Amino acid sequence: MIRRVAAALVLTLALTGCGLPFREAGNWEFLSRIGEEMPGTGAPNGSVAAADESSAPADEAADEYSAAVPEAAREAKVLTWQSLLGTQEQEEEPEDPYTDPMAWEYCFQYLDEPGQQWYRDIQRILAGMGQEQELSAESLEAGLTEEDIDRIFCYVLADHPEYFYVDGYRYTKYSRMDKLIKITFSGSYTYDSQECDARWKQIQEAAEALLARAPHGEDDYEKVRYVYETLIRNTDYVLDAPDSQNLYSVLVNGASVCQGYAKATQYLLNHLGIPCVLVQGQVEPGEGHAWNLLCLDGEYYYMDTTWGDASYRQAEGDSLQEEGTPQVNYDYLCVTTRQLLRTHVPGQDVPLPECTATEGNYYVREGCMFSACEEEALQQAFDRAISEGRQEISLKCTEEEVYRELLDHLVEQKEVFSYLGPDCSTLHYARNEKQLSITFWFS
């Protein structure tokens, strides 16, 4: 008989203000692994005790590994996670009440057939809150290894925001004569099944209420704008918000970080018939972040609901944030790759399209994109904002030279007052140098 060891794997993750673990090359970095002996003990490095003997054949060995998705923490905070792994008996596969048929499986399409099989296996296990279930042996024979598990696990979660209760996984690999013959997979869940059912009902009720108020015409841009504005106006960016890594925090609690914003955006847009997927990467100064890729009228765009929320900048301590700044910042509503890369760096986990279309961009649709400082176009933009009862207007320029000219005309020469008319009593403005935009709010 061979001993099966229950070990504590020490996993150090650098966390960001958005609660995203920083991962090199899409994989968790294991600082200690089963099988490395501690000097003078004969025990695996990091193990806490020798476990019971298993019933595996004498020429088979079983090793266990785990990875967790921790809760949000403040920027640059480093936590050490320990998981005590034990053996569990195979459970009967439960029903799948959670998988959303409206989810856009963008990442799935970038897997080969063996990878897609493991994707379905992991999806089935997570959807049923399963434990110790075997991944396809055919995919293992086709060349997949334990190194592929984290990548495929992340693909499943990127495609499926409805798995709000999943916070990690572990797997056990079985070897015979140094040959890997089987891998079993277990999800790690933040709630038990009863609590999951209750929270899932709350999520669905909250989402249905928001979707019922969404525009129902043929213009998908208006639906995207509705989701962007609605989530921002009903959510506060709070670094230590509970459940911040899932859509429950946004749809039910109204407080979250970037993962929550992005997953709620993804869920609502998918249910409005607009394909949307989670994207992870980094933003300055090198912190992890999450946003969305969506397909609008056959064209790809990026959207960052978190950065569209003024409370995000306030939580980050932005000294440039003015009192009374409009809550919604439209710089990140349907932008191109070129615009996004001024502030964001997408991860390399899954191929992403080059987003070049501008027809669905907020500033283009609202007549507030300027390729030249033209007084007639400016007057039309201000008149439209005032006629719609708005007390703010955002303008964006295609080039820095135009942006400088617009600033000089409106601010330095104070011509903005001529566009607002004599009824304007107060005026403030804020500018985004990287996005070449300027926002005025007035009364």
C-alpha positions in Angstrom: 0.0 0.0 0.0 1.2 3.5 -0.7 0.5 6.4 1.6 -1.6 9.2 0.4 -0.4 12.5 1.9 -2.7 15.4 2.9 -0.5 18.5 2.7 -0.8 22.2 3.1 0.3 24.0 0.0 1.6 27.5 0.7 0.5 29.8 -2.1 1.5 33.4 -2.1 -0.5 35.8 -4.2 0.1 39.5 -4.9 -3.4 41.1 -4.7 -4.5 44.4 -6.1 -7.2 46.9 -5.2 -9.5 45.1 -7.6 -9.0 41.8 -5.8 -7.4 40.1 -8.8 -4.5 37.7 -8.1 -1.4 38.5 -10.2 -0.5 35.4 -12.2 2.5 34.8 -14.3 1.7 33.2 -17.6 -1.8 32.3 -16.5 -0.8 29.9 -13.8 -0.7 30.0 -10.0 2.8 30.0 -8.6 3.2 27.1 -6.1 5.9 27.9 -3.6 5.9 24.4 -2.2 4.7 21.2 -3.7 4.0 17.7 -2.6 6.9 15.4 -3.3 9.8 17.7 -2.1 11.1 16.3 1.1 12.0 18.4 4.1 15.5 17.8 5.3 15.8 15.1 8.0 12.1 14.3 8.0 11.3 12.3 4.9 8.0 14.2 4.8 7.0 16.4 1.8 7.9 20.1 2.1 4.9 22.0 3.4 3.1 18.9 4.7 1.5 19.1 8.1 0.8 15.4 8.8 0.9 12.0 7.2 -2.6 11.0 6.2 -4.4 7.7 6.2 -3.3 5.1 3.8 -5.2 5.0 0.6 -6.5 1.9 -1.2 -4.5 2.7 -4.4 -2.5 -0.1 -5.9 1.1 -0.3 -4.7 2.5 1.1 -8.0 0.1 4.1 -8.0 0.6 7.5 -6.3 -1.9 10.2 -5.7 -0.8 13.9 -5.3 -3.1 16.8 -4.6 -2.8 20.4 -5.5 -5.0 23.4 -5.1 -5.5 27.0 -6.2 -7.8 29.6 -4.7 -9.3 32.9 -5.8 -9.0 35.1 -2.7 -11.3 38.0 -1.7 -10.4 41.6 -2.6 -7.5 43.2 -0.8 -5.9 46.6 -1.0 -3.3 47.4 -3.6 0.1 45.7 -3.2 -1.1 43.7 -0.1 0.4 40.2 -0.1 -1.4 37.3 1.6 -0.3 33.7 2.3 -3.0 31.1 1.7 -2.8 27.6 3.2 -5.2 24.8 2.2 -5.3 21.6 4.1 -6.2 19.0 1.5 -7.8 15.7 2.4 -9.4 12.8 0.5 -13.1 12.8 -0.2 -15.3 10.1 -1.5 -16.9 10.4 -4.9 -20.3 12.1 -4.6 -23.3 11.6 -6.8 -23.4 14.3 -9.4 -26.1 16.8 -8.5 -28.4 18.7 -10.9 -27.1 21.8 -12.6 -29.3 24.8 -11.5 -26.8 27.5 -12.3 -25.4 27.3 -15.8 -26.7 30.2 -17.8 -27.7 29.3 -21.4 -27.2 32.9 -22.4 -23.5 33.0 -21.6 -21.2 33.8 -24.5 -18.5 31.1 -24.5 -15.8 33.2 -26.1 -12.8 31.5 -24.5 -14.2 28.0 -25.2 -13.7 28.5 -29.0 -10.0 29.0 -28.5 -9.5 25.5 -27.1 -8.8 22.4 -29.2 -11.1 19.4 -28.9 -9.3 17.8 -25.8 -9.3 21.2 -24.1 -12.9 21.7 -24.9 -13.7 18.4 -23.2 -11.9 19.4 -20.1 -13.7 22.7 -20.2 -17.0 20.9 -20.2 -15.8 18.6 -17.5 -14.8 21.5 -15.2 -17.9 23.4 -16.1 -20.1 20.4 -15.2 -18.3 19.9 -11.9 -18.5 23.6 -10.9 -22.1 23.9 -12.0 -23.0 20.9 -9.8 -20.7 22.0 -6.9 -19.0 18.7 -7.4 -15.9 17.1 -5.7 -13.3 14.6 -6.8 -14.7 14.0 -10.3 -12.5 12.7 -13.0 -11.4 14.8 -16.0 -11.7 13.1 -19.4 -9.1 10.3 -19.8 -9.3 10.8 -23.5 -8.0 14.4 -23.2 -5.3 13.2 -20.9 -4.2 10.6 -23.5 -4.4 13.4 -26.2 -1.6 15.3 -24.4 -3.3 17.5 -21.8 -1.5 17.6 -18.5 -2.0 19.2 -15.1 -0.4 22.4 -16.5 -3.5 22.9 -18.6 -6.0 22.8 -15.7 -5.6 26.4 -14.4 -5.8 27.9 -17.9 -9.0 26.0 -18.7 -10.5 26.7 -15.2 -9.9 30.5 -15.9 -11.5 30.1 -19.3 -14.7 28.7 -17.7 -14.9 31.5 -15.2 -14.3 34.1 -17.8 -17.2 32.8 -19.9 -19.6 32.1 -17.0 -20.2 34.9 -14.5 -23.1 32.9 -13.0 -20.7 30.7 -11.1 -20.6 33.3 -8.4 -19.9 30.8 -5.6 -16.7 29.4 -7.0 -13.5 30.7 -5.4 -10.9 28.1 -6.5 -10.2 24.5 -7.1 -8.0 21.5 -6.3 -7.0 18.5 -8.3 -5.5 15.1 -7.5 -3.3 13.3 -10.0 -2.8 9.6 -10.1 0.4 8.0 -11.4 1.5 4.5 -12.2 5.2 3.9 -12.7 5.7 7.6 -13.2 3.0 7.8 -15.8 0.0 10.1 -15.2 -3.1 8.0 -15.6 -5.9 10.0 -14.0 -6.8 13.5 -12.7 -9.7 14.3 -10.5 -11.0 17.8 -10.0 -12.8 19.5 -7.2 -14.2 23.0 -7.0 -13.8 25.3 -3.9 -17.1 27.0 -3.0 -17.8 30.0 -0.8 -21.3 28.8 0.2 -23.1 25.6 0.8 -25.9 24.5 -1.7 -28.7 26.0 0.4 -27.0 29.4 0.6 -26.2 29.3 -3.1 -29.8 28.7 -4.0 -30.9 31.6 -1.9 -28.3 34.0 -3.3 -28.9 32.8 -6.9 -32.6 33.6 -6.5 -31.6 37.1 -5.3 -29.3 37.6 -8.3 -32.0 36.5 -10.7 -34.6 38.8 -9.2 -32.3 41.8 -9.2 -31.2 41.1 -12.8 -34.7 40.7 -14.0 -35.7 44.0 -12.5 -32.9 45.8 -14.3 -33.5 44.0 -17.6 -37.2 44.9 -17.5 -36.3 48.6 -17.6 -33.7 48.2 -20.4 -34.5 49.6 -23.8 -36.2 47.0 -26.0 -35.8 48.5 -29.4 -33.4 47.4 -32.2 -30.6 49.8 -31.2 -28.2 47.6 -29.2 -26.0 50.6 -28.4 -28.8 52.0 -26.2 -28.9 48.7 -24.3 -25.1 48.8 -23.7 -25.3 52.4 -22.6 -28.2 51.5 -20.2 -26.2 48.7 -18.6 -23.1 50.9 -18.3 -25.0 53.9 -16.7 -27.3 51.8 -14.5 -24.5 49.7 -12.9 -22.4 52.8 -12.3 -25.3 54.7 -10.7 -26.3 51.8 -8.5 -22.9 50.6 -7.4 -20.2 52.0 -5.2 -16.6 51.0 -5.6 -15.6 49.7 -2.2 -12.3 47.9 -1.8 -13.4 45.7 1.1 -16.9 45.0 -0.1 -18.2 41.6 0.7 -18.6 39.1 -2.2 -16.6 41.6 -4.3 -15.3 38.9 -6.7 -18.7 38.1 -8.1 -21.9 39.6 -9.5 -23.8 39.2 -6.3 -21.9 42.2 -4.8 -23.1 44.5 -7.6 -26.6 43.3 -8.3 -27.7 42.7 -4.7 -25.3 44.6 -2.4 -24.5 47.6 -4.7 -20.8 47.7 -3.6 -17.9 45.9 -5.3 -14.6 46.0 -7.1 -13.7 45.5 -10.8 -14.4 41.8 -10.9 -17.9 42.3 -9.6 -18.6 45.2 -12.0 -17.3 43.3 -15.0 -19.2 40.1 -14.2 -22.4 41.9 -13.6 -21.9 43.8 -16.9 -21.3 40.5 -18.7 -24.3 38.8 -17.3 -26.8 41.6 -18.1 -25.4 42.2 -21.6 -25.6 38.5 -22.4 -29.2 38.5 -21.3 -29.9 41.5 -23.6 -28.5 39.5 -26.5 -25.2 41.3 -26.7 -22.2 38.9 -26.5 -19.9 39.9 -23.6 -16.9 38.2 -21.9 -14.6 39.0 -19.0 -11.1 40.3 -19.8 -8.3 40.4 -17.2 -5.1 42.3 -17.3 -3.3 45.2 -15.7 -3.6 49.0 -15.4 -1.2 51.5 -14.1 0.7 51.3 -11.9 0.8 47.5 -12.6 -2.2 46.4 -10.6 -4.5 43.7 -11.7 -7.8 44.7 -13.2 -10.9 43.3 -15.0 -13.1 44.7 -17.7 -15.2 43.5 -20.7 -15.0 42.7 -24.4 -18.3 42.9 -26.2 -19.7 42.5 -29.7 -22.0 45.3 -30.8 -23.6 45.2 -34.3 -21.0 42.7 -35.4 -18.0 44.8 -34.2 -15.8 44.3 -31.1 -15.4 46.9 -28.4 -13.9 47.1 -24.9 -15.9 48.5 -22.0 -14.7 49.2 -18.4 -17.7 49.8 -16.2 -15.4 50.2 -13.1 -13.4 53.0 -14.6 -16.6 54.6 -15.7 -17.6 55.0 -12.1 -16.4 58.2 -10.4 -16.4 56.4 -7.0 -13.6 54.2 -8.3 -11.3 57.3 -8.5 -12.4 58.5 -5.1 -11.7 55.1 -3.6 -8.3 55.1 -5.2 -7.6 58.6 -3.7 -7.4 60.5 -6.9 -6.4 64.0 -6.0 -7.8 65.3 -9.3 -11.3 64.2 -8.4 -13.4 67.4 -8.1 -16.3 67.8 -5.7 -19.5 67.2 -7.6 -17.9 65.4 -10.5 -20.5 63.6 -12.7 -20.9 60.0 -11.5 -20.6 58.5 -15.0 -17.3 58.8 -17.0 -17.9 57.8 -20.6 -14.3 57.4 -21.6 -14.6 53.6 -21.3 -17.9 53.0 -23.1 -17.2 51.0 -26.3 -13.6 51.9 -27.0 -11.0 50.7 -29.5 -7.9 48.7 -28.7 -5.8 51.8 -29.4 -7.9 53.8 -26.8 -7.8 51.1 -24.3 -4.0 50.6 -24.4 -3.4 54.1 -23.2 -4.3 52.9 -19.7 -4.9 49.1 -19.8 -2.8 46.1 -20.7 -4.8 43.0 -21.5 -3.5 39.6 -20.3 -2.2 37.0 -22.6 -4.5 34.2 -21.3 -6.8 34.1 -24.4 -6.5 35.7 -27.9 -8.3 39.0 -28.2 -9.4 40.8 -31.3 -8.1 44.1 -32.6 -11.0 46.5 -31.8 -11.0 49.2 -34.5 -14.7 50.2 -34.9 -15.8 53.5 -33.6 -19.5 53.6 -34.6 -20.6 52.3 -31.2 -18.4 54.6 -29.2 -20.2 56.9 -26.8 -18.6 60.1 -28.1 -19.3 59.2 -31.7 -22.9 58.3 -31.1 -23.6 61.4 -29.0 -21.9 63.8 -31.5 -19.2 64.7 -29.0 -16.1 63.4 -30.8 -14.1 66.2 -32.4 -11.4 65.9 -35.1 -11.2 69.8 -35.2 -12.2 72.6 -33.0 -15.4 73.7 -34.8 -17.7 76.2 -33.1 -20.8 75.1 -34.9 -20.3 71.4 -33.8 -19.6 72.6 -30.3 -22.8 74.6 -30.1 -24.8 71.7 -31.3 -23.3 69.4 -28.7 -24.0 71.9 -25.9 -27.5 72.6 -27.1 -28.3 68.9 -27.3 -27.1 68.3 -23.7 -29.2 71.3 -22.4 -32.3 70.3 -24.3 -32.1 66.8 -22.8 -32.0 68.3 -19.3 -28.5 67.2 -18.6 -26.2 69.3 -16.4 -23.0 67.8 -17.8 -21.3 67.3 -21.1 -18.2 65.3 -22.1 -16.2 66.0 -25.2 -13.4 63.9 -26.7 -10.8 64.6 -29.4 -9.3 62.3 -31.9 -5.8 63.8 -31.7 -3.8 65.6 -29.0 -3.3 68.7 -31.1 -7.1 69.1 -31.4 -7.5 68.5 -27.7 -5.0 71.3 -26.8 -6.9 73.6 -29.2 -10.2 72.7 -27.6 -8.9 73.3 -24.1 -7.5 76.7 -25.1 -10.8 77.7 -26.8 -13.2 76.6 -24.1 -11.1 77.1 -20.9 -8.3 79.5 -21.4 -10.4 81.9 -23.6 -13.6 81.0 -21.5 -15.7 80.5 -24.6 -17.5 77.7 -22.9 -19.8 80.4 -21.3 -20.9 81.5 -24.8 -22.2 77.9 -25.5 -24.0 77.6 -22.2 -25.7 80.9 -22.3 -26.5 83.6 -19.6 -28.5 81.2 -17.4 -25.3 79.3 -16.3 -24.4 80.2 -12.7 -21.7 77.7 -11.8 -19.3 75.7 -13.9 -16.7 73.1 -13.2 -14.6 70.9 -15.5 -12.2 67.9 -15.4 -10.0 66.6 -18.1 -8.5 63.2 -18.9 -5.1 63.8 -20.6 -4.6 60.2 -21.6 -8.1 59.8 -23.1 -8.1 63.3 -24.6 -11.4 64.2 -23.1 -12.9 67.0 -21.1 -16.0 67.1 -19.0 -18.0 70.2 -17.9 -20.8 70.2 -15.3 -22.9 73.2 -14.7 -26.0 74.6 -13.2 
